[in-house]
Amino acid sequence: MTSNQEIFRLLENNRLINSYEVLDFRENQFGFFLKLKVAFIDQSVLFSKEYFSIDIRNYSFHWQDKNNKLLSRWDNAPFHKNIKTFPHHKHQNDEILPSVEIGLKDVLSFIFKTLISSER
């Protein structure tokens, strides 16, 4: 599990991020809920919701371009039992695919790599 401090370090002073907004944050001794909006240098936006406790983990990361078109969405809703990484999966290009990106750190790493490769 990525700590909240580590998440905020990833967001702070990152040249690929224009801004971020904490929409909701709650923490207790058993876990946390964090909801973010992250705006990137290419004007794409990530909407992030993550709930983590001792025995529950729910997440949804929705990345869209500047025209609000879905680029990718990662979540662990238990609907796609045929996916190899069930319940973890991503929605991309009208497909539902296996996903190893199951936390905000993983998703940000994926997005950063995509943005860097598009700069070349």
Backbone as a chain_set.jsonl record, in Angstrom:
{"seq": "MTSNQEIFRLLENNRLINSYEVLDFRENQFGFFLKLKVAFIDQSVLFSKEYFSIDIRNYSFHWQDKNNKLLSRWDNAPFHKNIKTFPHHKHQNDEILPSVEIGLKDVLSFIFKTLISSER", "coords": {"N": [[0.835, -1.183, 0.0], [0.499, 2.205, -0.784], [1.5, 5.035, 1.001], [-0.293, 7.916, 2.215], [1.347, 10.161, 2.38], [3.346, 9.527, 0.563], [1.889, 9.55, -1.808], [1.182, 12.288, -1.993], [3.736, 13.375, -2.262], [4.377, 12.434, -4.806], [2.671, 13.99, -6.307], [3.352, 16.642, -5.819], [5.306, 19.292, -7.085], [5.805, 18.164, -9.623], [6.731, 18.037, -12.902], [5.004, 17.158, -14.863], [2.488, 17.531, -13.98], [-0.01, 19.908, -13.855], [-1.756, 20.844, -11.886], [-3.371, 19.845, -8.816], [-6.212, 18.725, -6.972], [-7.563, 18.118, -3.858], [-10.403, 16.486, -3.356], [-11.787, 15.104, -1.457], [-10.914, 13.788, 1.682], [-10.439, 11.414, 4.066], [-9.431, 9.897, 7.047], [-8.727, 7.204, 9.239], [-7.932, 5.056, 12.038], [-7.979, 2.608, 10.786], [-7.823, 2.891, 8.045], [-8.139, 4.754, 4.929], [-9.839, 7.243, 2.897], [-9.557, 8.691, -0.207], [-10.028, 11.206, -2.51], [-9.321, 12.624, -5.57], [-8.55, 15.191, -7.988], [-6.601, 15.455, -10.748], [-4.734, 17.478, -12.845], [-3.014, 17.4, -15.867], [-0.07, 18.246, -17.886], [-0.75, 18.057, -20.57], [-3.34, 18.775, -20.637], [-5.044, 16.755, -19.987], [-7.031, 14.929, -17.571], [-7.149, 13.335, -14.433], [-9.392, 11.58, -12.48], [-9.601, 10.438, -9.318], [-10.456, 7.919, -7.029], [-10.09, 6.341, -4.021], [-10.349, 3.862, -1.628], [-9.177, 2.439, 1.266], [-8.819, -0.047, 3.646], [-8.289, -2.232, 6.467], [-9.423, -4.679, 5.613], [-10.69, -4.128, 3.202], [-10.57, -2.916, -0.096], [-11.185, -0.519, -2.41], [-11.286, 1.023, -5.559], [-11.167, 3.513, -8.117], [-10.005, 4.908, -11.023], [-10.122, 7.393, -13.251], [-9.184, 8.483, -16.281], [-9.126, 11.121, -18.506], [-9.141, 12.875, -21.677], [-8.54, 16.312, -22.804], [-10.925, 16.925, -24.001], [-12.807, 15.557, -22.624], [-12.921, 12.875, -23.283], [-12.703, 9.435, -22.639], [-9.629, 8.087, -21.736], [-8.465, 6.051, -20.264], [-9.687, 3.826, -17.773], [-9.377, 2.567, -14.586], [-10.396, 0.052, -12.353], [-11.765, -1.895, -9.608], [-14.235, -3.102, -9.536], [-16.326, -5.873, -9.098], [-17.158, -7.188, -11.641], [-16.233, -8.389, -13.979], [-15.476, -11.295, -14.368], [-14.117, -12.949, -16.079], [-11.693, -11.821, -16.675], [-8.211, -12.012, -16.445], [-6.861, -10.779, -14.304], [-8.812, -10.421, -12.425], [-10.333, -9.034, -9.527], [-9.351, -6.766, -10.674], [-9.107, -4.472, -13.289], [-9.02, -2.701, -16.477], [-10.519, -0.154, -18.466], [-10.309, 0.522, -21.777], [-10.152, 1.965, -24.944], [-12.774, 1.039, -25.649], [-12.616, -1.532, -24.677], [-12.328, -4.11, -22.199], [-9.759, -4.809, -20.124], [-7.073, -6.803, -18.674], [-5.402, -5.689, -15.677], [-2.546, -4.485, -14.053], [-2.129, -2.233, -12.705], [-3.069, -1.097, -9.778], [-3.246, 0.79, -7.852], [-3.001, 4.27, -6.906], [-0.371, 5.201, -7.218], [0.638, 3.382, -9.114], [-1.025, 3.967, -11.311], [-0.454, 6.68, -11.77], [2.228, 6.398, -12.496], [1.934, 4.989, -14.925], [0.556, 6.949, -16.425], [2.442, 9.051, -16.384], [4.565, 7.87, -17.858], [3.266, 7.585, -20.315], [2.78, 10.297, -20.978], [5.402, 11.291, -21.114], [6.42, 9.773, -23.239], [4.865, 10.777, -25.295], [5.875, 13.281, -25.565], [8.16, 13.063, -27.024]], "CA": [[0.0, 0.0, 0.0], [1.186, 3.488, -0.838], [1.041, 5.933, 2.061], [-0.811, 9.216, 1.771], [2.49, 11.062, 2.217], [4.012, 9.179, -0.689], [1.018, 10.031, -2.889], [1.324, 13.736, -2.116], [5.08, 13.64, -2.794], [4.311, 12.207, -6.252], [1.888, 15.058, -6.93], [4.005, 17.93, -5.609], [6.468, 19.697, -7.882], [6.015, 17.237, -10.734], [6.618, 18.845, -14.121], [3.935, 16.63, -15.71], [1.212, 17.876, -13.354], [-0.294, 21.342, -13.745], [-2.366, 21.104, -10.587], [-4.216, 18.787, -8.278], [-7.176, 19.187, -5.982], [-8.087, 17.088, -2.966], [-11.85, 16.66, -3.309], [-12.232, 14.515, -0.19], [-9.894, 12.992, 2.347], [-10.801, 10.976, 5.409], [-8.492, 8.892, 7.524], [-8.91, 6.737, 10.603], [-6.895, 4.084, 12.412], [-8.08, 1.401, 9.97], [-7.6, 3.137, 6.625], [-8.367, 6.105, 4.433], [-10.548, 7.494, 1.65], [-8.942, 9.843, -0.866], [-10.615, 11.543, -3.813], [-8.494, 13.67, -6.159], [-8.614, 15.589, -9.392], [-5.236, 15.807, -11.14], [-4.653, 18.032, -14.197], [-1.679, 17.178, -16.419], [0.429, 19.273, -18.808], [-1.411, 17.942, -21.872], [-4.72, 19.15, -20.346], [-5.843, 15.602, -19.572], [-7.399, 14.992, -16.162], [-7.383, 12.077, -13.74], [-10.27, 11.597, -11.32], [-9.136, 9.307, -8.527], [-11.148, 7.591, -5.781], [-9.461, 5.164, -3.443], [-10.677, 3.555, -0.241], [-8.34, 1.345, 1.717], [-8.874, -0.369, 5.071], [-7.643, -3.507, 6.788], [-9.965, -5.804, 4.843], [-11.397, -3.674, 2.006], [-9.887, -1.981, -0.992], [-11.971, -0.142, -3.58], [-10.672, 2.14, -6.26], [-11.542, 3.861, -9.483], [-9.158, 5.968, -11.56], [-10.707, 7.732, -14.553], [-8.301, 9.43, -16.978], [-9.771, 11.597, -19.731], [-8.402, 13.928, -22.382], [-9.058, 17.672, -22.614], [-12.29, 16.961, -24.537], [-13.573, 14.651, -21.759], [-12.963, 11.52, -23.844], [-12.009, 8.471, -21.803], [-8.362, 7.511, -22.183], [-8.395, 4.776, -19.565], [-10.287, 3.799, -16.43], [-8.988, 1.397, -13.814], [-11.2, -0.154, -11.155], [-11.843, -3.277, -9.141], [-15.621, -3.547, -9.399], [-16.262, -7.322, -9.384], [-18.109, -7.517, -12.712], [-15.616, -9.025, -15.152], [-14.823, -12.485, -13.808], [-13.3, -13.606, -17.106], [-10.419, -11.11, -16.796], [-7.129, -12.722, -15.754], [-6.488, -10.077, -13.081], [-10.052, -10.18, -11.669], [-11.31, -8.067, -10.02], [-8.644, -5.601, -11.207], [-9.209, -4.369, -14.756], [-9.07, -1.338, -16.999], [-11.349, 0.108, -19.642], [-9.487, 1.283, -22.715], [-10.568, 1.763, -26.338], [-13.988, 0.216, -25.65], [-12.297, -2.894, -24.258], [-12.036, -4.352, -20.788], [-8.471, -5.489, -20.18], [-6.409, -7.059, -17.392], [-4.655, -4.53, -15.193], [-1.657, -4.62, -12.907], [-2.166, -0.93, -12.029], [-4.171, -1.236, -8.819], [-3.167, 1.877, -6.886], [-2.752, 5.576, -7.514], [1.036, 5.271, -7.613], [0.753, 2.623, -10.367], [-1.732, 4.695, -12.371], [0.343, 7.872, -12.076], [3.408, 5.944, -13.225], [1.467, 4.698, -16.282], [0.252, 8.224, -17.086], [3.708, 9.763, -16.58], [5.263, 7.231, -18.977], [2.531, 7.933, -21.532], [3.026, 11.713, -21.28], [6.808, 11.441, -21.516], [6.609, 9.201, -24.583], [4.204, 11.645, -26.279], [6.715, 14.489, -25.72], [9.28, 12.763, -27.93]], "C": [[0.878, 1.244, 0.0], [0.634, 4.373, 0.272], [0.523, 7.233, 1.458], [0.337, 10.191, 1.524], [3.213, 10.792, 0.9], [3.208, 9.666, -1.891], [1.21, 11.535, -3.08], [2.71, 14.133, -2.61], [5.102, 13.444, -4.311], [3.622, 13.36, -6.976], [2.585, 16.418, -6.86], [5.187, 18.121, -6.552], [6.817, 18.703, -8.986], [5.763, 18.011, -12.02], [5.495, 18.374, -15.046], [2.542, 16.975, -15.184], [1.073, 19.389, -13.28], [-0.831, 21.682, -12.367], [-3.065, 19.844, -10.098], [-5.087, 19.371, -7.182], [-7.638, 17.987, -5.168], [-9.58, 17.363, -2.81], [-12.442, 16.111, -2.016], [-11.068, 13.722, 0.387], [-10.378, 12.689, 3.756], [-9.866, 9.85, 5.803], [-8.881, 8.495, 8.936], [-7.861, 5.677, 10.889], [-6.893, 2.844, 11.535], [-7.807, 1.628, 8.486], [-7.884, 4.574, 6.236], [-9.254, 6.078, 3.188], [-9.944, 8.763, 1.065], [-9.561, 10.01, -2.247], [-9.873, 12.761, -4.348], [-8.924, 13.999, -7.576], [-7.216, 16.096, -9.746], [-5.246, 16.273, -12.593], [-3.205, 17.953, -14.674], [-1.329, 18.234, -17.469], [-0.221, 19.212, -20.188], [-2.902, 18.26, -21.781], [-5.624, 17.944, -20.101], [-6.047, 15.686, -18.064], [-7.615, 13.571, -15.64], [-8.295, 12.335, -12.556], [-9.991, 10.308, -10.559], [-9.992, 9.154, -7.279], [-10.528, 6.302, -5.262], [-9.857, 5.046, -1.978], [-9.881, 2.332, 0.158], [-8.519, 1.176, 3.213], [-8.217, -1.723, 5.271], [-8.131, -4.628, 5.879], [-10.696, -5.411, 3.555], [-10.501, -2.742, 1.201], [-10.784, -1.758, -2.2], [-11.302, 1.05, -4.239], [-11.294, 2.311, -7.642], [-10.678, 5.045, -9.893], [-9.617, 6.213, -12.997], [-9.854, 8.821, -15.187], [-8.949, 9.812, -18.294], [-8.954, 12.716, -20.357], [-9.086, 15.276, -22.182], [-10.477, 17.845, -23.147], [-13.232, 16.015, -23.792], [-13.749, 13.252, -22.324], [-12.132, 10.59, -22.963], [-10.725, 7.992, -22.47], [-8.196, 6.121, -21.558], [-9.096, 4.926, -18.215], [-9.909, 2.482, -15.781], [-9.937, 1.273, -12.635], [-11.19, -1.624, -10.764], [-13.276, -3.686, -8.81], [-15.692, -5.01, -9.864], [-17.234, -7.783, -10.47], [-17.52, -8.379, -13.822], [-14.785, -10.23, -14.713], [-13.928, -13.209, -14.805], [-11.928, -12.953, -17.292], [-9.373, -11.795, -15.905], [-6.785, -12.092, -14.403], [-7.699, -9.735, -12.204], [-9.757, -10.042, -10.179], [-10.678, -6.821, -10.645], [-8.709, -5.606, -12.73], [-9.173, -2.9, -15.167], [-9.928, -1.306, -18.253], [-10.523, 0.997, -20.555], [-9.937, 0.943, -24.131], [-11.761, 0.816, -26.453], [-13.729, -1.249, -25.321], [-12.123, -2.936, -22.746], [-10.837, -5.284, -20.751], [-7.96, -5.816, -18.781], [-5.609, -5.831, -16.972], [-3.802, -4.896, -13.999], [-1.563, -3.298, -12.141], [-3.365, -0.952, -11.078], [-4.137, -0.168, -7.729], [-2.827, 3.166, -7.595], [-1.307, 5.714, -7.977], [1.248, 4.559, -8.95], [0.14, 3.392, -11.536], [-0.953, 5.946, -12.757], [1.594, 7.49, -12.857], [3.057, 5.646, -14.69], [1.239, 5.999, -17.058], [1.545, 9.003, -17.354], [4.473, 9.183, -17.769], [4.595, 7.582, -20.294], [2.807, 9.381, -21.939], [4.45, 11.941, -21.748], [7.021, 10.909, -22.917], [5.933, 10.068, -25.646], [4.967, 12.954, -26.48], [7.803, 14.28, -26.769], [8.919, 12.987, -29.369]], "O": [[1.881, 1.309, 0.71], [-0.581, 4.447, 0.457], [0.865, 7.594, 0.332], [0.302, 10.962, 0.565], [3.638, 11.72, 0.212], [3.777, 10.139, -2.874], [1.38, 12.0, -4.207], [2.844, 15.135, -3.312], [5.765, 14.197, -5.024], [3.952, 13.668, -8.121], [2.418, 17.248, -7.753], [5.969, 17.197, -6.777], [7.99, 18.439, -9.246], [4.686, 18.579, -12.201], [5.076, 19.123, -15.928], [1.54, 16.74, -15.86], [1.927, 20.073, -12.715], [-0.427, 22.669, -11.753], [-3.315, 18.91, -10.86], [-4.745, 20.373, -6.553], [-8.051, 16.968, -5.722], [-9.972, 18.359, -2.203], [-13.469, 16.594, -1.539], [-10.329, 13.065, -0.346], [-10.686, 13.593, 4.532], [-9.551, 8.969, 5.003], [-9.308, 9.33, 9.734], [-6.99, 5.429, 10.056], [-5.915, 2.097, 11.53], [-7.583, 0.671, 7.745], [-7.877, 5.483, 7.066], [-9.401, 5.052, 2.524], [-9.832, 9.782, 1.747], [-9.609, 9.072, -3.043], [-9.796, 13.795, -3.685], [-9.566, 13.203, -8.261], [-6.709, 17.036, -9.133], [-5.712, 15.55, -13.475], [-2.286, 18.382, -13.976], [-2.183, 19.015, -17.887], [-0.241, 20.214, -20.903], [-3.645, 18.039, -22.737], [-6.842, 18.095, -20.016], [-5.337, 16.411, -17.368], [-8.191, 12.724, -16.323], [-8.016, 13.199, -11.725], [-10.131, 9.215, -11.107], [-10.232, 10.121, -6.557], [-10.453, 5.302, -5.975], [-9.722, 5.988, -1.198], [-9.905, 1.31, -0.528], [-8.389, 2.138, 3.97], [-7.652, -2.289, 4.336], [-7.33, -5.444, 5.421], [-11.264, -6.274, 2.886], [-9.782, -1.905, 1.746], [-11.104, -2.698, -2.927], [-10.817, 1.963, -3.57], [-11.855, 1.386, -8.229], [-10.626, 6.059, -9.197], [-9.508, 5.332, -13.85], [-9.805, 9.947, -14.692], [-9.285, 8.949, -19.105], [-8.19, 13.409, -19.685], [-10.091, 15.372, -21.477], [-11.16, 18.804, -22.787], [-14.324, 15.71, -24.273], [-14.636, 12.518, -21.889], [-11.004, 10.914, -22.589], [-10.734, 7.549, -23.618], [-7.837, 5.156, -22.233], [-9.098, 5.995, -17.606], [-10.099, 1.413, -16.36], [-10.253, 2.269, -11.985], [-10.679, -2.477, -11.489], [-13.509, -4.507, -7.923], [-15.162, -5.34, -10.926], [-18.047, -8.677, -10.234], [-18.269, -9.041, -14.54], [-13.555, -10.182, -14.693], [-13.071, -13.999, -14.408], [-11.085, -13.495, -18.007], [-9.644, -12.111, -14.747], [-6.452, -12.806, -13.458], [-7.616, -8.861, -11.342], [-9.009, -10.847, -9.623], [-11.39, -5.923, -11.094], [-8.407, -6.609, -13.376], [-9.278, -1.994, -14.341], [-10.042, -2.287, -18.988], [-10.092, 2.082, -20.165], [-10.085, -0.229, -24.476], [-11.749, -0.105, -27.27], [-14.541, -2.113, -25.653], [-11.812, -1.93, -22.108], [-10.882, -6.398, -21.273], [-8.365, -5.18, -17.809], [-5.192, -5.033, -17.812], [-4.267, -5.532, -13.054], [-0.986, -3.248, -11.056], [-4.515, -0.841, -11.502], [-4.922, -0.223, -6.783], [-2.412, 3.156, -8.754], [-1.054, 6.292, -9.034], [1.955, 5.068, -9.819], [0.722, 3.456, -12.619], [-0.806, 6.242, -13.943], [1.976, 8.197, -13.79], [3.808, 6.017, -15.592], [1.674, 6.134, -18.201], [1.716, 9.555, -18.441], [4.978, 9.937, -18.602], [5.276, 7.848, -21.284], [3.043, 9.66, -23.115], [4.679, 12.706, -22.684], [7.73, 11.529, -23.71], [6.385, 10.091, -26.791], [4.732, 13.66, -27.46], [8.307, 15.248, -27.338], [9.75, 12.78, -30.253]]}, "num_chains": 1, "name": "protein.A"}
